[in-house]
Amino acid sequence: MSRFLVLYRSPVTAAEQMDVTPEQAKAGMDLWMGWAQHGVGGRRGHLAEGPPALPLSGRVIDRSPGVRHHPGDVARVAELGVFDVLHSLRAIREFEPDPIPDDAIATILEAGTRAPSPQNSQPWAFIVVRDPATRAQIAEIYRRVWNLVKEPVYGDIDAIEDRSQRRLLQATDRLAAAVDEAPLFIFAMLDRSKLGVMVTPDLQTLLEPSSAYGAVWAAIENMLLAARALEVGAITTNLTRLMDTEVRQILGYPEHVETVSMLALGRPRAPARFGPTTRRPVGEVGHSERWGRPI
Ligand SMILES: Cc1cc2nc3c(=O)[nH]c(=O)nc-3n(C[C@H](O)[C@H](O)[C@H](O)COP(=O)(O)O)c2cc1C
């Protein structure tokens, strides 16, 4: 980030280092800086035709006869315990192309709507994108934006010494090359019109950003967990924050709505798989009664 800010002073220098034209570098920087300074969204979008409606059954678990047992099958929800689910919830970045059943999508969205939020404001909204042509359009923007930011922000990712960071960024790079291999995108949005006292009356300025975005993130985490329970893999990516102006025109969301993150979902394609995650231990992050006292 700091390297990017330094480069921002000179699109020409940035362009030299990024192997893009100065205009492209400037466009990428403007996106990044606009986001950093003002947030995304705002006055720039216009309405386009909305996505087709999802036939939501309202069922959370479908145990009706003939229910198939394969990934995305809602009947499998009952088979995993909550701790099994959360301890094996890995970021999945490689996907099989087969579509996710509508019932599974409904179950995932339903889980999102169960999240907590300040004053039960529920300021989230979700746009489900299954249409391959729309996904391809979004993927093209995703690739372009990633290619604009990756070098200035991360440098040469293949030269990163820390092996796990290098592998993570290489996986992120591969994802960006073909994010629409995922058969399903869910855009998780913040709807400022639902925020009450947490936003100015003109809906332009968030007075409590952490609460507003936090609520949407609670919904996102619920959706990730539900997807995992259904054996649907997912990655959530905030790169879409930099794409809001362009994506708004494709998805047609109004001015008071902004993308918080995009989930790309699909059945994991080997070698991607669910499994244990690497996290700092509780002993390192937990404190007992006072900061610094071991738990
Ligand atoms: C706010 C947020 C933004 C993220 N953005 C991206 C992203 O842009 N691209 C990506 O590939 N992964 C992204 N991720 C996924 C993280 O890289 C992933 O959660 C982390 O590396 C842990 O991976 P694991 O659960 O497989 O151990 C994001 C996660 C969060 C919570």
The ligand as a Gaussian input file, in Angstrom:
#p B3LYP/6-31G(d) Opt

LIG

0 1
 C      -11.886000      -8.822000       3.759000
 C      -11.275000      -9.936000       2.960000
 C      -10.790000      -9.682000       1.689000
 C      -10.224000     -10.695000       0.917000
 N       -9.817000     -10.419000      -0.347000
 C       -9.327000     -11.411000      -1.107000
 C       -8.953000     -11.174000      -2.474000
 O       -9.095000     -10.053000      -2.974000
 N       -8.481000     -12.200000      -3.201000
 C       -8.333000     -13.446000      -2.671000
 O       -7.900000     -14.361000      -3.391000
 N       -8.662000     -13.715000      -1.387000
 C       -9.170000     -12.732000      -0.599000
 N       -9.546000     -12.993000       0.694000
 C       -9.372000     -14.346000       1.261000
 C       -8.155000     -14.430000       2.170000
 O       -6.971000     -14.438000       1.411000
 C       -8.271000     -15.702000       3.021000
 O       -9.400000     -15.582000       3.835000
 C       -7.076000     -15.917000       3.930000
 O       -5.882000     -16.010000       3.197000
 C       -7.232000     -17.184000       4.752000
 O       -7.304000     -18.290000       3.877000
 P       -7.753000     -19.738000       4.403000
 O       -9.098000     -19.563000       5.022000
 O       -7.771000     -20.616000       3.197000
 O       -6.752000     -20.175000       5.422000
 C      -10.115000     -12.006000       1.477000
 C      -10.600000     -12.249000       2.761000
 C      -11.185000     -11.239000       3.487000
 C      -11.735000     -11.546000       4.871000

